Every structure is written in structure tokens, then in C-alpha cells.
Amino acid sequence: MEHADPAQFGTKKPPFGRWLIEQATRDDAIGELAQFAKADRGFPKDGALKDAWARLNSSQPESHLYAAMEDAELDWLAL
């Protein structure tokens, strides 16, 4: 038996860093985090989620960006 929409299983998730930077136009905390990441020349654009967390921790941003990172992680994992 075939799934009603088999194409949804064939898409590859973008790297977390790229996905996050694409969220820079959002009008919420994830958008603010994305702008922070976009402005950071050392942010791992093609890196994995763990790389983004490591960079965020080393940058020591304002505390609300940690909550935004948790929200972004959930959004990305839901892709």
C-alpha cells in the first residue's frame, strides 16, 4: 500500500544553520535569533544543530535568545 503523498518523505531537511538564517524575516524571537546568526560571521551556516548551539553558547548572547534557539530547534525538527 502506498502513502497518499509519498513525495513528503523524499525531501531532505536543510542544514539547521541555513534554515535558521532563512527565518530572518520572521517577526518573532526566532526571527531575532536568525538576524543574530546572520550577522555572526562565524555562525556555522552549513553546520548541524549541535554546531549552532556551540556557537550560540560561545557568543554569550542575551538570555532570551536561548529560548528562541529552543523554539527554532523544535520548528526545524518538525520539518
C-alpha positions in Angstrom: 0.0 0.0 0.0 1.3 3.4 -1.0 1.1 6.5 1.2 -1.2 9.3 -0.1 1.7 11.7 -0.5 5.0 9.7 -0.8 6.8 12.9 -2.0 6.8 14.3 1.5 9.2 11.5 2.6 11.7 12.2 -0.1 12.6 15.8 0.9 15.9 16.3 2.7 15.9 18.7 5.6 18.2 21.7 5.1 21.2 22.2 7.4 20.0 23.9 10.6 22.2 27.0 10.1 20.8 27.6 6.6 17.3 27.1 7.7 17.7 29.4 10.7 19.2 32.3 8.6 16.2 32.0 6.2 14.0 32.8 9.1 15.4 36.3 9.5 12.2 37.9 8.1 10.0 36.4 10.8 8.5 38.8 13.3 9.2 36.8 16.5 12.0 35.6 18.7 13.2 33.1 16.1 13.5 35.9 13.6 15.6 37.9 16.0 17.8 34.8 16.6 18.1 34.4 12.8 19.2 38.0 12.4 21.8 37.4 15.2 23.1 34.3 13.4 23.1 36.1 10.0 25.2 38.9 11.4 27.7 36.5 13.0 30.4 35.8 10.5 31.4 32.7 12.5 28.0 31.1 12.6 28.0 27.6 11.1 25.7 28.2 8.2 26.1 24.6 6.9 26.6 23.2 10.3 24.4 20.8 12.3 22.2 21.8 15.2 24.8 21.0 17.7 27.3 23.3 15.9 24.7 26.1 16.1 24.2 25.5 19.8 28.0 25.5 20.4 28.3 28.8 18.5 25.5 30.4 20.5 27.0 29.3 23.8 30.4 30.7 22.8 28.8 34.0 21.7 27.0 34.5 25.1 24.0 36.4 23.7 21.1 37.9 25.7 19.3 35.2 27.6 16.1 35.3 25.6 17.9 34.1 22.5 18.4 30.7 24.3 14.7 30.3 24.5 14.4 31.3 20.8 17.0 28.7 19.9 14.9 26.0 21.7 11.9 27.1 19.7 13.9 27.2 16.5 15.1 23.7 17.2 11.6 22.4 17.6 10.4 24.1 14.4 13.3 22.7 12.4 12.9 19.2 13.8 9.2 19.3 12.7 10.2 19.8 9.1 
